[in-house]
Amino acid sequence: MTPKDLRTGHFDQYPPEARRLATSQLHLLQSLPLAFLPLLLREVIAYDWKFPAERKELDHQFAYLQAMSTEELRRAMASFESLHIPPKLEHLDWVNGPGQFSEQLSAHLWASHQIDAFRAASVEYVSRMNASAPQEPLPTRRLGIAVIGFGVAKSDYSLFRKLRPQGVYFQNVKPENGREAILKVLADRSTAYPIPFAHWYIDGDTNEISSKSLACICFRSLESVRASLVEKMRRTLQSGAGGPELVRTMLAEMRPEDLGLSGDGEQALLNRFQVSVLTEGSGTQLFSTTFVQWSAREVLRRAQPLTLLARFTPRQHEQSMRELVAGAQHRAITDPEGSLIDADMGAYYTWINQQRLTGAEHASFLVWFEDHNEALAIASTLPRGTQDATPIRMSDLLKQIA
């Protein structure tokens, strides 16, 4: 089937909002080349499970394409149209399985030495589309917080080395009530700006705050879900029917209800996100530090929050991921010192991902060595590459950046 053959009935298996969007844009979809259309449908089919920021981006993409004249659209799609697509890909069900089509298209482009041309076309298209997007002011500046090192009594590791050039290294933070001060700022911001999925709390253990305006996910609360997922991975690997490729396919098709998760409205969307973290991230099912880092990355990429708190806790060690997936029975031992190093790097990556969002020049970021006196703060109002040994409470430090 070619794009010109599309009819409204082809989208009957799409979720409600995705079906509404696809059918309303049918004429446009019929005019797009096969090397481009399934990639767009891969986003459309997941529309019901996207965060508001993602929906806004996809809505803008359709508005951008709709605003073009026939000739302008032809020129915009010319590079995609020139790519050679073999008949076997045309015969795939690229409407209902755009993800599988995308994987096979990628393999074909590599094998046929067309991948560079495809990348160049994609970069140019995305650049032009993003340039046309309206720049809406944020209701407040973004704030990212990483809390690291829980359970570490003392460490000689030099923390925040990659972040120190960007802000102020505070050497004498009073740790008393530090975590409570951070949670209060998180709660206050979510109350002041009650925007769906604009405020997040990710914890490697359990969360200690509840708010209708706050999206919370934590590693420990997903223990039964993670155990169920690892068991499914184990059975798939041990079945002899296939290797890692079969596991990858199984994970890609996993739904919340397959893992005992349910819910309506925003909870259903949050459950979808949690399943995506556990099925798309390597090690997120097993290691708390990986879970927190990957969750923070995906929250920033997809939800584009105003506020994010990522609290890292000790992961287990003395078992490789292969042993853990295989179900090898060993007494679980945590590694606080090693986890501190992981989390320090995780905090750096979280700041980098925050910098990719709009308003980055005004955004603030804080990383704190939990229950200790070391912290690093980055804000447009603070100098860069400096140190401060003045005693300061966490609540006062937060006032400077939040």
Secondary structure as UniProt FT lines:
FT   HELIX           3..5
FT   HELIX           8..11
FT   TURN            12..13
FT   HELIX           16..24
FT   HELIX           26..30
FT   TURN            34..36
FT   HELIX           37..44
FT   TURN            45..46
FT   HELIX           47..49
FT   HELIX           52..66
FT   HELIX           70..81
FT   HELIX           87..90
FT   TURN            94..96
FT   HELIX           98..111
FT   TURN            112..113
FT   HELIX           115..131
FT   STRAND          143..148
FT   TURN            150..151
FT   TURN            159..163
FT   HELIX           164..166
FT   STRAND          168..170
FT   STRAND          173..174
FT   TURN            176..177
FT   HELIX           178..192
FT   TURN            196..197
FT   STRAND          199..203
FT   TURN            212..213
FT   STRAND          215..218
FT   HELIX           220..222
FT   HELIX           223..238
FT   HELIX           244..252
FT   HELIX           256..259
FT   HELIX           265..280
FT   TURN            284..286
FT   HELIX           288..298
FT   HELIX           299..303
FT   STRAND          307..311
FT   STRAND          316..317
FT   HELIX           321..326
FT   STRAND          333..334
FT   HELIX           336..355
FT   TURN            358..359
FT   HELIX           360..362
FT   STRAND          364..369
FT   TURN            370..371
FT   STRAND          375..378
FT   TURN            380..381
FT   STRAND          386..388
FT   STRAND          392..393
FT   HELIX           394..401
//
